Amino acid sequence: MPKRILQGTVTSDANAQTVTVLVERRFTHPVLKKTVRKSKKYRAHDENNTFKVGDTVRIQECAPKSKTKRWEVITA
């Protein structure tokens, strides 16, 4: 099965080798037929601490790297 890839914005880089990425998705509400914005934060592995707050990055699913990290940054 292919690994999921998401795109989002880095909101925190305070921890070593970790960034917090805010991913926003848009969809049409089934009843109201209105476009709804939902967002979720993912903690991703950043090996060399290269990404800073505000960067747009792509993250990919991976095997668990810690208690909360199941994603890794692949590109900017």
Jmol script that loads the backbone (N, CA, C; Angstrom):
load data "model"
ATOM      1  N   MET A   1       0.844  -1.184   0.000  1.00  0.00           N
ATOM      2  CA  MET A   1       0.000   0.000   0.000  1.00  0.00           C
ATOM      3  C   MET A   1       0.887   1.244   0.000  1.00  0.00           C
ATOM      4  N   PRO A   2       0.566   2.248  -0.832  1.00  0.00           N
ATOM      5  CA  PRO A   2       1.411   3.446  -0.881  1.00  0.00           C
ATOM      6  C   PRO A   2       1.291   4.272   0.392  1.00  0.00           C
ATOM      7  N   LYS A   3       2.352   5.000   0.682  1.00  0.00           N
ATOM      8  CA  LYS A   3       2.359   5.853   1.870  1.00  0.00           C
ATOM      9  C   LYS A   3       1.665   7.166   1.552  1.00  0.00           C
ATOM     10  N   ARG A   4       0.910   7.663   2.516  1.00  0.00           N
ATOM     11  CA  ARG A   4       0.216   8.932   2.307  1.00  0.00           C
ATOM     12  C   ARG A   4       1.212  10.083   2.329  1.00  0.00           C
ATOM     13  N   ILE A   5       0.954  11.087   1.511  1.00  0.00           N
ATOM     14  CA  ILE A   5       1.760  12.301   1.486  1.00  0.00           C
ATOM     15  C   ILE A   5       0.830  13.482   1.687  1.00  0.00           C
ATOM     16  N   LEU A   6       1.172  14.343   2.646  1.00  0.00           N
ATOM     17  CA  LEU A   6       0.375  15.524   2.943  1.00  0.00           C
ATOM     18  C   LEU A   6       1.242  16.764   2.813  1.00  0.00           C
ATOM     19  N   GLN A   7       0.582  17.912   2.582  1.00  0.00           N
ATOM     20  CA  GLN A   7       1.312  19.176   2.483  1.00  0.00           C
ATOM     21  C   GLN A   7       0.771  20.115   3.544  1.00  0.00           C
ATOM     22  N   GLY A   8       1.677  20.828   4.217  1.00  0.00           N
ATOM     23  CA  GLY A   8       1.252  21.745   5.264  1.00  0.00           C
ATOM     24  C   GLY A   8       2.324  22.765   5.586  1.00  0.00           C
ATOM     25  N   THR A   9       2.058  23.532   6.637  1.00  0.00           N
ATOM     26  CA  THR A   9       2.952  24.606   7.057  1.00  0.00           C
ATOM     27  C   THR A   9       3.543  24.282   8.423  1.00  0.00           C
ATOM     28  N   VAL A  10       4.832  24.529   8.574  1.00  0.00           N
ATOM     29  CA  VAL A  10       5.504  24.289   9.847  1.00  0.00           C
ATOM     30  C   VAL A  10       5.047  25.353  10.852  1.00  0.00           C
ATOM     31  N   THR A  11       4.532  24.907  12.010  1.00  0.00           N
ATOM     32  CA  THR A  11       4.075  25.839  13.039  1.00  0.00           C
ATOM     33  C   THR A  11       5.012  25.873  14.239  1.00  0.00           C
ATOM     34  N   SER A  12       5.862  24.838  14.381  1.00  0.00           N
ATOM     35  CA  SER A  12       6.789  24.813  15.502  1.00  0.00           C
ATOM     36  C   SER A  12       8.021  24.002  15.132  1.00  0.00           C
ATOM     37  N   ASP A  13       9.197  24.492  15.575  1.00  0.00           N
ATOM     38  CA  ASP A  13      10.433  23.743  15.374  1.00  0.00           C
ATOM     39  C   ASP A  13      11.259  23.736  16.659  1.00  0.00           C
ATOM     40  N   ALA A  14      10.570  23.818  17.791  1.00  0.00           N
ATOM     41  CA  ALA A  14      11.237  23.961  19.086  1.00  0.00           C
ATOM     42  C   ALA A  14      11.980  22.699  19.519  1.00  0.00           C
ATOM     43  N   ASN A  15      11.477  21.528  19.145  1.00  0.00           N
ATOM     44  CA  ASN A  15      12.102  20.281  19.575  1.00  0.00           C
ATOM     45  C   ASN A  15      13.191  19.850  18.596  1.00  0.00           C
ATOM     46  N   ALA A  16      14.163  19.113  19.083  1.00  0.00           N
ATOM     47  CA  ALA A  16      15.256  18.627  18.247  1.00  0.00           C
ATOM     48  C   ALA A  16      14.734  17.563  17.285  1.00  0.00           C
ATOM     49  N   GLN A  17      15.082  17.693  16.013  1.00  0.00           N
ATOM     50  CA  GLN A  17      14.729  16.754  14.954  1.00  0.00           C
ATOM     51  C   GLN A  17      13.225  16.554  14.788  1.00  0.00           C
ATOM     52  N   THR A  18      12.429  17.522  15.208  1.00  0.00           N
ATOM     53  CA  THR A  18      10.973  17.413  15.107  1.00  0.00           C
ATOM     54  C   THR A  18      10.383  18.747  14.683  1.00  0.00           C
ATOM     55  N   VAL A  19       9.414  18.688  13.780  1.00  0.00           N
ATOM     56  CA  VAL A  19       8.643  19.874  13.431  1.00  0.00           C
ATOM     57  C   VAL A  19       7.168  19.533  13.564  1.00  0.00           C
ATOM     58  N   THR A  20       6.368  20.536  13.906  1.00  0.00           N
ATOM     59  CA  THR A  20       4.921  20.371  13.944  1.00  0.00           C
ATOM     60  C   THR A  20       4.368  20.992  12.678  1.00  0.00           C
ATOM     61  N   VAL A  21       3.585  20.208  11.934  1.00  0.00           N
ATOM     62  CA  VAL A  21       3.078  20.648  10.636  1.00  0.00           C
ATOM     63  C   VAL A  21       1.560  20.732  10.701  1.00  0.00           C
ATOM     64  N   LEU A  22       1.021  21.891  10.314  1.00  0.00           N
ATOM     65  CA  LEU A  22      -0.425  22.103  10.275  1.00  0.00           C
ATOM     66  C   LEU A  22      -0.910  21.801   8.864  1.00  0.00           C
ATOM     67  N   VAL A  23      -1.769  20.787   8.731  1.00  0.00           N
ATOM     68  CA  VAL A  23      -2.314  20.384   7.432  1.00  0.00           C
ATOM     69  C   VAL A  23      -3.780  20.762   7.396  1.00  0.00           C
ATOM     70  N   GLU A  24      -4.162  21.510   6.366  1.00  0.00           N
ATOM     71  CA  GLU A  24      -5.550  21.953   6.232  1.00  0.00           C
ATOM     72  C   GLU A  24      -6.198  21.208   5.072  1.00  0.00           C
ATOM     73  N   ARG A  25      -7.429  20.745   5.291  1.00  0.00           N
ATOM     74  CA  ARG A  25      -8.163  20.101   4.204  1.00  0.00           C
ATOM     75  C   ARG A  25      -9.492  20.805   4.022  1.00  0.00           C
ATOM     76  N   ARG A  26      -9.972  20.843   2.803  1.00  0.00           N
ATOM     77  CA  ARG A  26     -11.253  21.480   2.492  1.00  0.00           C
ATOM     78  C   ARG A  26     -12.165  20.438   1.876  1.00  0.00           C
ATOM     79  N   PHE A  27     -13.433  20.478   2.272  1.00  0.00           N
ATOM     80  CA  PHE A  27     -14.407  19.554   1.710  1.00  0.00           C
ATOM     81  C   PHE A  27     -15.784  20.201   1.765  1.00  0.00           C
ATOM     82  N   THR A  28     -16.690  19.678   0.978  1.00  0.00           N
ATOM     83  CA  THR A  28     -18.053  20.186   0.956  1.00  0.00           C
ATOM     84  C   THR A  28     -18.879  19.452   2.006  1.00  0.00           C
ATOM     85  N   HIS A  29     -19.571  20.202   2.847  1.00  0.00           N
ATOM     86  CA  HIS A  29     -20.412  19.621   3.877  1.00  0.00           C
ATOM     87  C   HIS A  29     -21.554  18.854   3.211  1.00  0.00           C
ATOM     88  N   PRO A  30     -21.825  17.625   3.661  1.00  0.00           N
ATOM     89  CA  PRO A  30     -22.824  16.809   2.976  1.00  0.00           C
ATOM     90  C   PRO A  30     -24.253  17.361   3.024  1.00  0.00           C
ATOM     91  N   VAL A  31     -24.610  18.065   4.079  1.00  0.00           N
ATOM     92  CA  VAL A  31     -25.976  18.581   4.199  1.00  0.00           C
ATOM     93  C   VAL A  31     -26.053  20.048   3.791  1.00  0.00           C
ATOM     94  N   LEU A  32     -25.133  20.858   4.303  1.00  0.00           N
ATOM     95  CA  LEU A  32     -25.189  22.301   4.063  1.00  0.00           C
ATOM     96  C   LEU A  32     -24.631  22.711   2.703  1.00  0.00           C
ATOM     97  N   LYS A  33     -23.888  21.815   2.045  1.00  0.00           N
ATOM     98  CA  LYS A  33     -23.266  22.106   0.745  1.00  0.00           C
ATOM     99  C   LYS A  33     -22.346  23.326   0.800  1.00  0.00           C
ATOM    100  N   LYS A  34     -21.737  23.529   1.953  1.00  0.00           N
ATOM    101  CA  LYS A  34     -20.834  24.653   2.155  1.00  0.00           C
ATOM    102  C   LYS A  34     -19.411  24.103   2.260  1.00  0.00           C
ATOM    103  N   THR A  35     -18.440  24.835   1.746  1.00  0.00           N
ATOM    104  CA  THR A  35     -17.055  24.409   1.852  1.00  0.00           C
ATOM    105  C   THR A  35     -16.574  24.619   3.286  1.00  0.00           C
ATOM    106  N   VAL A  36     -16.056  23.541   3.891  1.00  0.00           N
ATOM    107  CA  VAL A  36     -15.608  23.566   5.277  1.00  0.00           C
ATOM    108  C   VAL A  36     -14.100  23.378   5.306  1.00  0.00           C
ATOM    109  N   ARG A  37     -13.416  24.161   6.151  1.00  0.00           N
ATOM    110  CA  ARG A  37     -11.972  24.022   6.341  1.00  0.00           C
ATOM    111  C   ARG A  37     -11.711  23.324   7.664  1.00  0.00           C
ATOM    112  N   LYS A  38     -10.977  22.225   7.622  1.00  0.00           N
ATOM    113  CA  LYS A  38     -10.570  21.528   8.840  1.00  0.00           C
ATOM    114  C   LYS A  38      -9.062  21.425   8.833  1.00  0.00           C
ATOM    115  N   SER A  39      -8.459  21.545  10.011  1.00  0.00           N
ATOM    116  CA  SER A  39      -7.008  21.448  10.088  1.00  0.00           C
ATOM    117  C   SER A  39      -6.610  20.476  11.189  1.00  0.00           C
ATOM    118  N   LYS A  40      -5.427  19.910  11.021  1.00  0.00           N
ATOM    119  CA  LYS A  40      -4.906  18.963  11.993  1.00  0.00           C
ATOM    120  C   LYS A  40      -3.396  19.128  12.044  1.00  0.00           C
ATOM    121  N   LYS A  41      -2.824  18.927  13.228  1.00  0.00           N
ATOM    122  CA  LYS A  41      -1.384  19.049  13.392  1.00  0.00           C
ATOM    123  C   LYS A  41      -0.742  17.667  13.450  1.00  0.00           C
ATOM    124  N   TYR A  42       0.363  17.531  12.744  1.00  0.00           N
ATOM    125  CA  TYR A  42       1.136  16.302  12.747  1.00  0.00           C
ATOM    126  C   TYR A  42       2.555  16.631  13.203  1.00  0.00           C
ATOM    127  N   ARG A  43       3.151  15.721  13.972  1.00  0.00           N
ATOM    128  CA  ARG A  43       4.549  15.883  14.352  1.00  0.00           C
ATOM    129  C   ARG A  43       5.369  15.022  13.406  1.00  0.00           C
ATOM    130  N   ALA A  44       6.355  15.661  12.762  1.00  0.00           N
ATOM    131  CA  ALA A  44       7.133  14.977  11.734  1.00  0.00           C
ATOM    132  C   ALA A  44       8.618  15.019  12.066  1.00  0.00           C
ATOM    133  N   HIS A  45       9.319  13.995  11.611  1.00  0.00           N
ATOM    134  CA  HIS A  45      10.760  13.868  11.845  1.00  0.00           C
ATOM    135  C   HIS A  45      11.524  14.729  10.842  1.00  0.00           C
ATOM    136  N   ASP A  46      12.409  15.587  11.355  1.00  0.00           N
ATOM    137  CA  ASP A  46      13.251  16.462  10.530  1.00  0.00           C
ATOM    138  C   ASP A  46      14.694  16.203  10.941  1.00  0.00           C
ATOM    139  N   GLU A  47      15.356  15.299  10.243  1.00  0.00           N
ATOM    140  CA  GLU A  47      16.679  14.792  10.636  1.00  0.00           C
ATOM    141  C   GLU A  47      17.708  15.880  10.936  1.00  0.00           C
ATOM    142  N   ASN A  48      17.824  16.889  10.062  1.00  0.00           N
ATOM    143  CA  ASN A  48      18.891  17.882  10.199  1.00  0.00           C
ATOM    144  C   ASN A  48      18.417  19.239  10.701  1.00  0.00           C
ATOM    145  N   ASN A  49      17.220  19.329  11.212  1.00  0.00           N
ATOM    146  CA  ASN A  49      16.645  20.593  11.696  1.00  0.00           C
ATOM    147  C   ASN A  49      16.724  21.685  10.631  1.00  0.00           C
ATOM    148  N   THR A  50      16.356  21.351   9.402  1.00  0.00           N
ATOM    149  CA  THR A  50      16.494  22.290   8.290  1.00  0.00           C
ATOM    150  C   THR A  50      15.277  23.194   8.109  1.00  0.00           C
ATOM    151  N   PHE A  51      14.118  22.800   8.613  1.00  0.00           N
ATOM    152  CA  PHE A  51      12.891  23.560   8.361  1.00  0.00           C
ATOM    153  C   PHE A  51      12.545  24.466   9.533  1.00  0.00           C
ATOM    154  N   LYS A  52      12.085  25.670   9.215  1.00  0.00           N
ATOM    155  CA  LYS A  52      11.756  26.677  10.219  1.00  0.00           C
ATOM    156  C   LYS A  52      10.272  27.011  10.161  1.00  0.00           C
ATOM    157  N   VAL A  53       9.793  27.751  11.150  1.00  0.00           N
ATOM    158  CA  VAL A  53       8.382  28.142  11.223  1.00  0.00           C
ATOM    159  C   VAL A  53       8.000  28.934   9.980  1.00  0.00           C
ATOM    160  N   GLY A  54       6.875  28.563   9.373  1.00  0.00           N
ATOM    161  CA  GLY A  54       6.389  29.257   8.187  1.00  0.00           C
ATOM    162  C   GLY A  54       6.704  28.546   6.890  1.00  0.00           C
ATOM    163  N   ASP A  55       7.617  27.577   6.904  1.00  0.00           N
ATOM    164  CA  ASP A  55       7.960  26.846   5.679  1.00  0.00           C
ATOM    165  C   ASP A  55       6.809  25.928   5.267  1.00  0.00           C
ATOM    166  N   THR A  56       6.596  25.809   3.966  1.00  0.00           N
ATOM    167  CA  THR A  56       5.631  24.847   3.440  1.00  0.00           C
ATOM    168  C   THR A  56       6.385  23.560   3.129  1.00  0.00           C
ATOM    169  N   VAL A  57       5.925  22.448   3.704  1.00  0.00           N
ATOM    170  CA  VAL A  57       6.629  21.175   3.550  1.00  0.00           C
ATOM    171  C   VAL A  57       5.659  20.064   3.161  1.00  0.00           C
ATOM    172  N   ARG A  58       6.236  18.973   2.644  1.00  0.00           N
ATOM    173  CA  ARG A  58       5.470  17.763   2.364  1.00  0.00           C
ATOM    174  C   ARG A  58       5.941  16.701   3.355  1.00  0.00           C
ATOM    175  N   ILE A  59       4.987  15.987   3.943  1.00  0.00           N
ATOM    176  CA  ILE A  59       5.327  14.942   4.905  1.00  0.00           C
ATOM    177  C   ILE A  59       4.787  13.606   4.412  1.00  0.00           C
ATOM    178  N   GLN A  60       5.488  12.535   4.800  1.00  0.00           N
ATOM    179  CA  GLN A  60       5.134  11.198   4.351  1.00  0.00           C
ATOM    180  C   GLN A  60       5.029  10.277   5.547  1.00  0.00           C
ATOM    181  N   GLU A  61       4.091   9.350   5.480  1.00  0.00           N
ATOM    182  CA  GLU A  61       3.924   8.352   6.539  1.00  0.00           C
ATOM    183  C   GLU A  61       5.188   7.503   6.670  1.00  0.00           C
ATOM    184  N   CYS A  62       5.476   7.096   7.899  1.00  0.00           N
ATOM    185  CA  CYS A  62       6.619   6.209   8.117  1.00  0.00           C
ATOM    186  C   CYS A  62       6.340   5.361   9.357  1.00  0.00           C
ATOM    187  N   ALA A  63       7.244   4.463   9.642  1.00  0.00           N
ATOM    188  CA  ALA A  63       7.136   3.662  10.855  1.00  0.00           C
ATOM    189  C   ALA A  63       7.307   4.582  12.065  1.00  0.00           C
ATOM    190  N   PRO A  64       6.716   4.244  13.206  1.00  0.00           N
ATOM    191  CA  PRO A  64       6.823   5.114  14.375  1.00  0.00           C
ATOM    192  C   PRO A  64       8.269   5.396  14.766  1.00  0.00           C
ATOM    193  N   LYS A  65       8.580   6.691  14.935  1.00  0.00           N
ATOM    194  CA  LYS A  65       9.931   7.089  15.340  1.00  0.00           C
ATOM    195  C   LYS A  65       9.974   7.439  16.825  1.00  0.00           C
ATOM    196  N   SER A  66       8.821   7.766  17.403  1.00  0.00           N
ATOM    197  CA  SER A  66       8.718   8.033  18.838  1.00  0.00           C
ATOM    198  C   SER A  66       7.249   7.865  19.224  1.00  0.00           C
ATOM    199  N   LYS A  67       6.909   8.275  20.420  1.00  0.00           N
ATOM    200  CA  LYS A  67       5.534   8.130  20.907  1.00  0.00           C
ATOM    201  C   LYS A  67       4.540   8.889  20.023  1.00  0.00           C
ATOM    202  N   THR A  68       4.933  10.053  19.523  1.00  0.00           N
ATOM    203  CA  THR A  68       3.994  10.881  18.766  1.00  0.00           C
ATOM    204  C   THR A  68       4.348  11.040  17.286  1.00  0.00           C
ATOM    205  N   LYS A  69       5.544  10.631  16.866  1.00  0.00           N
ATOM    206  CA  LYS A  69       5.975  10.863  15.480  1.00  0.00           C
ATOM    207  C   LYS A  69       5.756   9.642  14.596  1.00  0.00           C
ATOM    208  N   ARG A  70       4.894   9.811  13.574  1.00  0.00           N
ATOM    209  CA  ARG A  70       4.652   8.769  12.589  1.00  0.00           C
ATOM    210  C   ARG A  70       4.799   9.302  11.175  1.00  0.00           C
ATOM    211  N   TRP A  71       5.377  10.484  11.048  1.00  0.00           N
ATOM    212  CA  TRP A  71       5.562  11.141   9.755  1.00  0.00           C
ATOM    213  C   TRP A  71       6.992  11.631   9.646  1.00  0.00           C
ATOM    214  N   GLU A  72       7.473  11.809   8.414  1.00  0.00           N
ATOM    215  CA  GLU A  72       8.786  12.379   8.178  1.00  0.00           C
ATOM    216  C   GLU A  72       8.701  13.391   7.047  1.00  0.00           C
ATOM    217  N   VAL A  73       9.501  14.449   7.145  1.00  0.00           N
ATOM    218  CA  VAL A  73       9.512  15.499   6.132  1.00  0.00           C
ATOM    219  C   VAL A  73      10.285  14.981   4.924  1.00  0.00           C
ATOM    220  N   ILE A  74       9.693  15.151   3.724  1.00  0.00           N
ATOM    221  CA  ILE A  74      10.403  14.674   2.532  1.00  0.00           C
ATOM    222  C   ILE A  74      10.940  15.819   1.681  1.00  0.00           C
ATOM    223  N   THR A  75      10.178  16.917   1.506  1.00  0.00           N
ATOM    224  CA  THR A  75      10.670  18.052   0.722  1.00  0.00           C
ATOM    225  C   THR A  75      10.104  19.352   1.282  1.00  0.00           C
ATOM    226  N   ALA A  76      10.690  20.452   0.825  1.00  0.00           N
ATOM    227  CA  ALA A  76      10.201  21.771   1.227  1.00  0.00           C
ATOM    228  C   ALA A  76       9.135  22.227   0.266  1.00  0.00           C
TER     229      ALA A  76
END
end "model"
wireframe off; spacefill off
backbone 0.3
color backbone group
